[in-house]
Each structure stands twice: as C-alpha cells, then as structure tokens.
Amino acid sequence: MKKNIAIFASGSGSNAENIVKYFSKTPEFSFIIVSNKKDAYVLARAENLGVKSCFFLKEDFVSGEKILDFLLTNHVDFIVLAGFLLKIPAILIENYPNKIVNIHPALLPKYGGRGMYGDNVHRAVKAAGEAESGITIHYVNQNYDGGDIIFQARCAIAPTDTPEKIAEKVHRLEYEYFPKIIEKSLKNKIE
C-alpha cells in the first residue's frame, strides 16, 4: 500500500528535492510539496520532479483546518518539514502525533527556538565560538524546536570558519542524513 508524504517547505527546496530523489527508487512512497510562499522555488522544483504541489496562504496555517482537510483528502500519512518557517498549527500536531519531523541546522537544544533558522543559527554558532555544530532531526510539538530528538550528526568548526562555511558543512550533513532518518521514521511509524 502506497504511503503519502507531505513535505512542507518555504524556500529553495534543496532538501525537499534531495528527499524526493532519495525515495524515487522506492515506489511505495509518494510526495506532495506544500508551501506557504507562492513564489518559493520549491514549487518549481516540485514541477521539475513531477511531484504534486500546492500553496496555502500564511493565514491558512493559523487555524490549520484548510490544510488538515487537504492532507486528509490526499491521504497524507506523514509530514516532513524541510526549510519550513511557520509554526505548525495544533490541529495538525493533534492529527499527526509523532508523524511530523523537522530538521534543525544546529545541535539542539542549543540555538533553537523562535527566530533561530538558517543563517541566524550559523551566525549565532560562530559568535559563540563553538567547536562543533551539526543537525538535529526531531519530532514536532507545540514548541519551536522542542519535540523529541530522533537523530543528531556533528561537524567540526575551525576557528577560521565563517557562518557561510558552517552552513556548507551543515548542509552536507542534511543531504546525507535527512532522507535516511525519514525512511527509518516512516518504517517505524507507518506499518
């Protein structure tokens, strides 16, 4: 039986594309890309990959009812956040308990919470003089970056590394591990 995965993304969608390509040889999974930005490049990536996509207004994510209806109509089993910058509404968390995963570009619990995404995280890590950074894949709950941690991977930071260099190292970890951990989570949660 085919399992349907929604990938929520707000920007370029490189992680979303990487995930879809990783699963392209696994026909039992299909994907829908959901964005909150009409001009997000992730929607063009979805079209190029032949993946269904849709756009919802930011306001639709406040109550989440319209999005939940869409997910249920499309028989979505699991949700992946890949560069999605809005808070997930409670109605989605209630309907998808431990079936929503997110990736964070730092080693939580450090450098998490509201406003801590993308370059903001890498600049904070650099400013603190950290010797390492990495990724955290976690379940989503009501608090920003507060869900149970599923997996972490680390990378060393040299004193000369810029925030951009830290971002490159972290992106390599994202591309390597995020699809694999999603696959493991799917096998554990969707049987």
Stockholm file with secondary structure:
# STOCKHOLM 1.0

chainA/1-191         MKKNIAIFASGSGSNAENIVKYFSKTPEFSFIIVSNKKDAYVLARAENLGVKSCFFLKEDFVSGEKILDFLLTNHVDFIVLAGFLLKIPAILIENYPNKIVNIHPALLPKYGGRGMYGDNVHRAVKAAGEAESGITIHYVNQNYDGGDIIFQARCAIAPTDTPEKIAEKVHRLEYEYFPKIIEKSLKNKIE
#=GR chainA/1-191 SS CCEEEEEEESSCCHHHHHHHHHHTTCTTEEEEEEESCTTCHHHHHHHHHTCEEEECCTTHHHHCHHHHHHHHHTTEEEEEESSCCSCCCHHHHHHSTTCEEEEESSCTTTTCSTTCCHHHHHHHHHHTTCSEEEEEEEECCSSTTCSCEEEEEEEECCTTCCHHHHHHHHHHHHHHHHHHHHHHHHHHHCC
#=GC SS_cons         CCEEEEEEESSCCHHHHHHHHHHTTCTTEEEEEEESCTTCHHHHHHHHHTCEEEECCTTHHHHCHHHHHHHHHTTEEEEEESSCCSCCCHHHHHHSTTCEEEEESSCTTTTCSTTCCHHHHHHHHHHTTCSEEEEEEEECCSSTTCSCEEEEEEEECCTTCCHHHHHHHHHHHHHHHHHHHHHHHHHHHCC
//
